[in-house]
Amino acid sequence: MIKMFVVTLGVNLGVALGWWLGSQIGLMTGYFTAILGASIGLYLSRQYCRNYLD
């Protein structure tokens, strides 16, 4: 259960950071950087779970 929480938190932080960075340029840039941030957050949080929570 904690792994799911960590992954969800990582994805949400990635989306928020991506949106914040991209929306300063424009709406569609914010959207695409949010998707990129979600992908990076998913990858990093799953790596964290694999290395430290197993």
N, CA, C and O atoms as a printed pandas DataFrame, in Angstrom:
     atom_number atom_name residue_name chain_id  residue_number  x_coord  y_coord  z_coord
0              1         N          MET        A               1    0.819   -1.195    0.000
1              2        CA          MET        A               1    0.000    0.000    0.000
2              3         C          MET        A               1    0.867    1.265    0.000
3              4         O          MET        A               1    0.531    2.258   -0.647
4              5         N          ILE        A               2    1.975    1.217    0.727
5              6        CA          ILE        A               2    2.850    2.383    0.779
6              7         C          ILE        A               2    3.509    2.622   -0.576
7              8         O          ILE        A               2    3.789    3.765   -0.937
8              9         N          LYS        A               3    3.755    1.562   -1.320
9             10        CA          LYS        A               3    4.358    1.720   -2.648
10            11         C          LYS        A               3    3.425    2.487   -3.579
11            12         O          LYS        A               3    3.866    3.349   -4.339
12            13         N          MET        A               4    2.140    2.169   -3.516
13            14        CA          MET        A               4    1.165    2.867   -4.348
14            15         C          MET        A               4    1.091    4.344   -3.974
15            16         O          MET        A               4    0.947    5.204   -4.843
16            17         N          PHE        A               5    1.189    4.633   -2.683
17            18        CA          PHE        A               5    1.189    6.016   -2.228
18            19         C          PHE        A               5    2.409    6.765   -2.733
19            20         O          PHE        A               5    2.293    7.903   -3.189
20            21         N          VAL        A               6    3.583    6.138   -2.659
21            22        CA          VAL        A               6    4.814    6.779   -3.118
22            23         C          VAL        A               6    4.750    7.045   -4.617
23            24         O          VAL        A               6    5.151    8.118   -5.068
24            25         N          VAL        A               7    4.254    6.090   -5.393
25            26        CA          VAL        A               7    4.147    6.270   -6.843
26            27         C          VAL        A               7    3.152    7.378   -7.170
27            28         O          VAL        A               7    3.419    8.213   -8.034
28            29         N          THR        A               8    2.016    7.394   -6.494
29            30        CA          THR        A               8    1.023    8.442   -6.722
30            31         C          THR        A               8    1.584    9.817   -6.366
31            32         O          THR        A               8    1.365   10.790   -7.088
32            33         N          LEU        A               9    2.297    9.888   -5.265
33            34        CA          LEU        A               9    2.913   11.142   -4.867
34            35         C          LEU        A               9    3.957   11.601   -5.893
35            36         O          LEU        A               9    4.026   12.783   -6.229
36            37         N          GLY        A              10    4.764   10.658   -6.383
37            38        CA          GLY        A              10    5.774   11.003   -7.376
38            39         C          GLY        A              10    5.170   11.511   -8.674
39            40         O          GLY        A              10    5.664   12.477   -9.256
40            41         N          VAL        A              11    4.109   10.867   -9.127
41            42        CA          VAL        A              11    3.452   11.303  -10.364
42            43         C          VAL        A              11    2.822   12.678  -10.172
43            44         O          VAL        A              11    2.933   13.538  -11.046
44            45         N          ASN        A              12    2.162   12.891   -9.040
45            46        CA          ASN        A              12    1.527   14.192   -8.797
46            47         C          ASN        A              12    2.545   15.313   -8.688
47            48         O          ASN        A              12    2.315   16.412   -9.192
48            49         N          LEU        A              13    3.658   15.050   -8.040
49            50        CA          LEU        A              13    4.706   16.070   -7.963
50            51         C          LEU        A              13    5.302   16.356   -9.337
51            52         O          LEU        A              13    5.604   17.505   -9.662
52            53         N          GLY        A              14    5.471   15.308  -10.142
53            54        CA          GLY        A              14    5.979   15.496  -11.497
54            55         C          GLY        A              14    5.037   16.317  -12.355
55            56         O          GLY        A              14    5.479   17.185  -13.109
56            57         N          VAL        A              15    3.762   16.056  -12.249
57            58        CA          VAL        A              15    2.768   16.823  -13.013
58            59         C          VAL        A              15    2.760   18.280  -12.570
59            60         O          VAL        A              15    2.747   19.190  -13.399
60            61         N          ALA        A              16    2.769   18.491  -11.273
61            62        CA          ALA        A              16    2.717   19.864  -10.765
62            63         C          ALA        A              16    3.952   20.653  -11.182
63            64         O          ALA        A              16    3.843   21.806  -11.599
64            65         N          LEU        A              17    5.114   20.042  -11.073
65            66        CA          LEU        A              17    6.339   20.734  -11.466
66            67         C          LEU        A              17    6.366   20.990  -12.965
67            68         O          LEU        A              17    6.746   22.078  -13.400
68            69         N          GLY        A              18    5.969   20.003  -13.760
69            70        CA          GLY        A              18    5.927   20.181  -15.205
70            71         C          GLY        A              18    4.942   21.257  -15.626
71            72         O          GLY        A              18    5.240   22.070  -16.501
72            73         N          TRP        A              19    3.775   21.263  -15.009
73            74        CA          TRP        A              19    2.782   22.274  -15.344
74            75         C          TRP        A              19    3.273   23.653  -14.957
75            76         O          TRP        A              19    3.113   24.607  -15.719
76            77         N          TRP        A              20    3.870   23.770  -13.779
77            78        CA          TRP        A              20    4.358   25.069  -13.321
78            79         C          TRP        A              20    5.439   25.608  -14.261
79            80         O          TRP        A              20    5.440   26.792  -14.597
80            81         N          LEU        A              21    6.351   24.741  -14.681
81            82        CA          LEU        A              21    7.407   25.190  -15.575
82            83         C          LEU        A              21    6.879   25.537  -16.967
83            84         O          LEU        A              21    7.260   26.562  -17.533
84            85         N          GLY        A              22    6.010   24.700  -17.520
85            86        CA          GLY        A              22    5.552   24.892  -18.888
86            87         C          GLY        A              22    4.482   25.941  -19.064
87            88         O          GLY        A              22    4.400   26.570  -20.119
88            89         N          SER        A              23    3.657   26.144  -18.045
89            90        CA          SER        A              23    2.550   27.086  -18.205
90            91         C          SER        A              23    3.025   28.533  -18.249
91            92         O          SER        A              23    2.264   29.418  -18.641
92            93         N          GLN        A              24    4.247   28.781  -17.862
93            94        CA          GLN        A              24    4.783   30.137  -17.967
94            95         C          GLN        A              24    5.002   30.516  -19.424
95            96         O          GLN        A              24    5.040   31.698  -19.764
96            97         N          ILE        A              25    5.148   29.509  -20.286
97            98        CA          ILE        A              25    5.341   29.758  -21.721
98            99         C          ILE        A              25    4.002   29.786  -22.447
99           100         O          ILE        A              25    3.740   30.679  -23.253
100          101         N          GLY        A              26    3.153   28.796  -22.153
101          102        CA          GLY        A              26    1.855   28.735  -22.814
102          103         C          GLY        A              26    1.057   27.547  -22.317
103          104         O          GLY        A              26    1.567   26.709  -21.574
104          105         N          LEU        A              27   -0.196   27.481  -22.733
105          106        CA          LEU        A              27   -1.099   26.435  -22.273
106          107         C          LEU        A              27   -0.679   25.058  -22.774
107          108         O          LEU        A              27   -0.593   24.118  -21.984
108          109         N          MET        A              28   -0.420   24.924  -24.054
109          110        CA          MET        A              28   -0.048   23.619  -24.599
110          111         C          MET        A              28    1.337   23.190  -24.134
111          112         O          MET        A              28    1.585   21.999  -23.943
112          113         N          THR        A              29    2.233   24.140  -23.953
113          114        CA          THR        A              29    3.546   23.811  -23.415
114          115         C          THR        A              29    3.406   23.284  -21.990
115          116         O          THR        A              29    4.094   22.337  -21.609
116          117         N          GLY        A              30    2.528   23.885  -21.208
117          118        CA          GLY        A              30    2.255   23.403  -19.862
118          119         C          GLY        A              30    1.696   21.996  -19.865
119          120         O          GLY        A              30    2.063   21.173  -19.026
120          121         N          TYR        A              31    0.814   21.721  -20.803
121          122        CA          TYR        A              31    0.227   20.388  -20.916
122          123         C          TYR        A              31    1.294   19.335  -21.225
123          124         O          TYR        A              31    1.358   18.290  -20.578
124          125         N          PHE        A              32    2.130   19.629  -22.223
125          126        CA          PHE        A              32    3.132   18.647  -22.616
126          127         C          PHE        A              32    4.227   18.478  -21.569
127          128         O          PHE        A              32    4.720   17.369  -21.366
128          129         N          THR        A              33    4.608   19.554  -20.907
129          130        CA          THR        A              33    5.606   19.397  -19.852
130          131         C          THR        A              33    5.012   18.695  -18.632
131          132         O          THR        A              33    5.737   18.031  -17.891
132          133         N          ALA        A              34    3.714   18.831  -18.417
133          134        CA          ALA        A              34    3.062   18.086  -17.339
134          135         C          ALA        A              34    3.081   16.588  -17.637
135          136         O          ALA        A              34    3.297   15.779  -16.734
136          137         N          ILE        A              35    2.857   16.213  -18.897
137          138        CA          ILE        A              35    2.932   14.803  -19.272
138          139         C          ILE        A              35    4.355   14.288  -19.096
139          140         O          ILE        A              35    4.567   13.188  -18.586
140          141         N          LEU        A              36    5.316   15.079  -19.517
141          142        CA          LEU        A              36    6.711   14.695  -19.343
142          143         C          LEU        A              36    7.070   14.583  -17.861
143          144         O          LEU        A              36    7.768   13.653  -17.458
144          145         N          GLY        A              37    6.601   15.517  -17.065
145          146        CA          GLY        A              37    6.847   15.459  -15.625
146          147         C          GLY        A              37    6.204   14.250  -14.976
147          148         O          GLY        A              37    6.787   13.653  -14.071
148          149         N          ALA        A              38    5.005   13.876  -15.424
149          150        CA          ALA        A              38    4.348   12.684  -14.892
150          151         C          ALA        A              38    5.146   11.431  -15.231
151          152         O          ALA        A              38    5.278   10.528  -14.405
152          153         N          SER        A              39    5.669   11.383  -16.437
153          154        CA          SER        A              39    6.467   10.223  -16.839
154          155         C          SER        A              39    7.745   10.120  -16.020
155          156         O          SER        A              39    8.117    9.035  -15.575
156          157         N          ILE        A              40    8.406   11.233  -15.825
157          158        CA          ILE        A              40    9.639   11.233  -15.036
158          159         C          ILE        A              40    9.327   10.908  -13.570
159          160         O          ILE        A              40   10.064   10.157  -12.931
160          161         N          GLY        A              41    8.244   11.470  -13.042
161          162        CA          GLY        A              41    7.848   11.169  -11.667
162          163         C          GLY        A              41    7.496    9.709  -11.477
163          164         O          GLY        A              41    7.823    9.120  -10.447
164          165         N          LEU        A              42    6.833    9.119  -12.457
165          166        CA          LEU        A              42    6.505    7.697  -12.391
166          167         C          LEU        A              42    7.764    6.853  -12.386
167          168         O          LEU        A              42    7.902    5.938  -11.574
168          169         N          TYR        A              43    8.678    7.153  -13.285
169          170        CA          TYR        A              43    9.918    6.391  -13.372
170          171         C          TYR        A              43   10.724    6.496  -12.083
171          172         O          TYR        A              43   11.172    5.483  -11.545
172          173         N          LEU        A              44   10.911    7.714  -11.589
173          174        CA          LEU        A              44   11.734    7.900  -10.400
174          175         C          LEU        A              44   11.102    7.296   -9.148
175          176         O          LEU        A              44   11.803    6.722   -8.316
176          177         N          SER        A              45    9.800    7.420   -9.013
177          178        CA          SER        A              45    9.145    6.858   -7.835
178          179         C          SER        A              45    9.145    5.330   -7.873
179          180         O          SER        A              45    9.260    4.691   -6.827
180          181         N          ARG        A              46    9.019    4.743   -9.047
181          182        CA          ARG        A              46    9.097    3.280   -9.131
182          183         C          ARG        A              46   10.509    2.783   -8.868
183          184         O          ARG        A              46   10.693    1.729   -8.260
184          185         N          GLN        A              47   11.505    3.532   -9.318
185          186        CA          GLN        A              47   12.886    3.171   -9.001
186          187         C          GLN        A              47   13.130    3.271   -7.495
187          188         O          GLN        A              47   13.802    2.415   -6.919
188          189         N          TYR        A              48   12.599    4.292   -6.866
189          190        CA          TYR        A              48   12.738    4.447   -5.421
190          191         C          TYR        A              48   12.103    3.269   -4.694
191          192         O          TYR        A              48   12.696    2.706   -3.774
192          193         N          CYS        A              49   10.898    2.902   -5.109
193          194        CA          CYS        A              49   10.216    1.765   -4.471
194          195         C          CYS        A              49   11.002    0.474   -4.677
195          196         O          CYS        A              49   11.123   -0.330   -3.753
196          197         N          ARG        A              50   11.523    0.274   -5.849
197          198        CA          ARG        A              50   12.267   -0.939   -6.139
198          199         C          ARG        A              50   13.557   -1.010   -5.313
199          200         O          ARG        A              50   13.928   -2.087   -4.847
200          201         N          ASN        A              51   14.236    0.112   -5.128
201          202        CA          ASN        A              51   15.526    0.100   -4.441
202          203         C          ASN        A              51   15.421    0.196   -2.936
203          204         O          ASN        A              51   16.260   -0.371   -2.236
204          205         N          TYR        A              52   14.426    0.892   -2.406
205          206        CA          TYR        A              52   14.400    1.166   -0.979
206          207         C          TYR        A              52   13.223    0.548   -0.236
207          208         O          TYR        A              52   13.292    0.418    0.986
208          209         N          LEU        A              53   12.163    0.167   -0.903
209          210        CA          LEU        A              53   10.992   -0.333   -0.193
210          211         C          LEU        A              53   10.768   -1.832   -0.340
211          212         O          LEU        A              53    9.826   -2.367    0.246
212          213         N          ASP        A              54   11.588   -2.508   -1.086
213          214        CA          ASP        A              54   11.420   -3.967   -1.191
214          215         C          ASP        A              54   12.161   -4.695   -0.120
215          216         O          ASP        A              54   12.122   -5.924   -0.069
